[in-house]
Amino acid sequence: METTFDSDKRKLFSIASHGSIFLSQLVFSAGIPFALLFLSDDPVVKENAKEALNFHFNMWLYSVLLIIPAALIIGLPLVALLGLVQVIMPIFAILSSVSDPDNAYRYPFIFRPL
């Protein structure tokens, strides 16, 4: 028996997962996809939540790695690029979740520990 999931609910939860990066750089912003990962029974929402968590972890890692070069003025363009990536990629993920709610969005060029 195939289970069907509410498309609107799927879109909303996927958008919440990817859009949580805009809340803050703190651990709190990762709480939304983390909660959705464990509370939702929809496989697409779970996949989007995992991908959003992986994106959070990658942005934190890159931010930590760029602190020293940024302090030495060498990494300022890299910090600016990271800031752009942190804004643009979730927007693409949100648009993808709205236009194709049946498939999870995969961020390019990130490590996926989850």
C-alpha positions in Angstrom: 0.0 0.0 0.0 1.5 3.3 -1.1 1.2 6.2 1.3 0.5 9.7 0.0 1.6 12.8 1.7 0.0 16.3 1.7 1.8 18.4 -1.0 1.2 21.7 0.8 2.5 20.4 4.1 5.5 18.9 2.3 6.2 22.3 0.6 5.9 24.2 3.9 8.1 21.9 5.9 10.8 21.8 3.1 10.7 25.6 2.9 11.1 25.8 6.7 14.1 23.5 6.6 15.9 25.4 3.9 14.8 28.8 5.1 15.9 28.3 8.7 19.4 29.4 7.7 18.1 33.0 7.5 17.2 33.0 11.2 20.7 33.3 12.5 24.1 31.9 12.5 23.5 30.3 15.8 22.7 26.7 16.6 19.0 27.6 17.0 18.6 27.9 13.2 19.6 24.2 12.8 16.9 23.3 15.3 14.1 23.6 12.8 15.5 21.1 10.3 16.7 18.9 13.2 13.1 18.8 14.6 11.6 18.2 11.2 14.0 15.3 10.6 12.7 13.5 13.7 9.1 14.6 13.8 8.1 14.2 10.1 7.2 10.9 8.6 7.4 12.3 5.0 10.5 10.9 3.3 11.0 14.0 1.1 10.7 16.3 4.1 13.3 14.2 6.0 15.6 14.3 3.0 15.3 18.1 2.8 15.8 18.4 6.5 19.0 16.3 6.3 20.2 18.4 3.4 19.5 21.6 5.2 21.4 20.4 8.3 24.3 19.4 6.1 24.3 22.9 4.6 24.3 24.4 8.1 27.2 22.3 9.2 29.2 23.2 6.0 28.6 26.9 6.5 29.7 26.7 10.1 32.8 24.8 9.1 33.7 27.2 6.3 33.1 30.2 8.6 35.5 28.7 11.3 38.1 27.9 8.7 38.0 31.5 7.3 38.3 33.3 10.6 42.1 33.3 10.5 42.5 34.3 6.8 39.9 37.0 7.3 41.7 38.4 10.3 44.8 38.6 8.1 42.8 40.5 5.3 43.6 37.7 2.9 40.3 36.0 3.2 37.9 39.0 2.9 36.9 38.1 -0.6 36.3 34.5 0.5 34.2 35.7 3.4 32.1 37.8 1.1 31.7 34.8 -1.3 30.7 32.6 1.6 28.1 35.2 2.6 26.7 35.2 -0.9 26.6 31.4 -1.0 24.8 31.3 2.4 22.1 33.6 1.0 21.7 32.4 -2.6 21.8 28.6 -2.1 18.9 28.4 0.3 16.9 30.6 -2.0 17.5 28.0 -4.8 16.5 25.2 -2.4 13.3 27.0 -1.4 12.4 27.7 -5.1 13.1 24.0 -5.9 11.0 22.9 -3.0 8.1 25.0 -4.2 8.4 24.1 -7.9 9.1 20.3 -7.4 7.8 19.3 -3.9 8.2 15.6 -4.6 12.0 15.7 -4.9 14.4 16.7 -2.2 16.9 19.5 -3.1 20.6 18.6 -3.0 23.1 21.4 -2.3 26.1 21.2 -4.6 29.6 21.0 -3.4 29.0 20.2 0.3 30.0 17.5 2.6 27.2 15.3 3.7 27.9 13.8 7.2 24.2 13.0 7.8 
